[in-house]
């Protein structure tokens, strides 16, 4: 067992993050289902996903800077409390039969905006409570945890929704409450205050450093885009995330509209996460030894191969198998890429660099829900899969083969490799 498991702070962090992750999975699946049931439109359900994602990413642009200027423990608690209030309200409205599509959209967008603004606090705190040498292994554990949560959450959300539509929201509320309670055991973390003055407790770090919010904001983006490899990594991430999200969202909406039983729809997440869990086991053993660049090239070839069958057939078994296989290389690639980026990032910049990585990487995927809904309605799932295949083969794979990306080494050589 890794040494960081023995620390109470890491265990509290892991418990809080796990409860929040399970709450997200339960309400996220329910959100797509209730959106379609209320509106009766695949396109509208897709647009809701896009609006929610857009709200989260826009707020995340500024959230990383906010996280670096304030106590991260407090922000985790606030984020959990907001989840309790918003999804408790949504569940109550569903229970009363008075939830409308505009109200659902408003609640979901508000929750996403708050989550995007405060959500980086969790990952930023992780860098403060474990040694950076343990980061690849900790990231692999997180990937396995997320896969396990989704394995449980996918079918559980489908079953709860089948019983009654408000149950997944109630379960999410309880889990966000658990996240907040366990987060109370985390240490206070004003990292900029500690890194610049040596202080260990109290105070708002922005008042210690004297820098304005705008100065801190610009510092994070300037630092990120001055790195030699970062632009190629971000463009590549943006394109592959866009392609994969379009296919995944399109498959979900296609099956819902086709009348597939909700439990079987929930199994899409289960299959994906079973393979992600398998990938996490592999990553736990090999993430520190496999060259990051080589892993990324192999993953892009694998993703292209997974999309081909869906171009030919859109039957449930084919879609289930292909989407499930998407998860296999994910933990190894994420552990390598994110481990490399954050290993080269100073602790006081962790929140801001989380934003400068996550926002550009997902800027195209923000529109995947709307594009998926419109594409399924117009050209079908097979046509959408064909377009995604073109993106991966013609745009993403050449980037993976470019020198800045393919030459990123394994973790034992990160000290001698620039970002």
Secondary structure by P-SEA (a helix, b strand, c coil): cccccccaaaaaaaaaaaaaaaaaaaaaaaaaaaaaaacccaaaaaaaaaaaaaaaaaaaaaaaaaaaaccaaaaaaaaaaaaaaaaaaaaaaaaaccccaaaaaaaaaaaaaaaaaccaaaaaaaaacccccaaaaaaaaaaaaaaaaaaaaaaaaaaaaaaccaaaaaaaaaaaaaaaaaaccccccaaaaaacccccccccccccccccaaaaaaaaaaaaaaccaaaaaaaaaaaaaaaaaaaaaaaaaaaaaacccaaaaaaaaaaaaaaaaaaaaaaaaccccccaaaaaaaaaaaaaaaaccccccccaaaaaaaaaacccaaaaaaaaaaaaaaaaccccaaaaaaaaaaaaaaccccaaaaaaaaaaacccaaaaaaaaaaaaacccccccccccccccccccccccccc
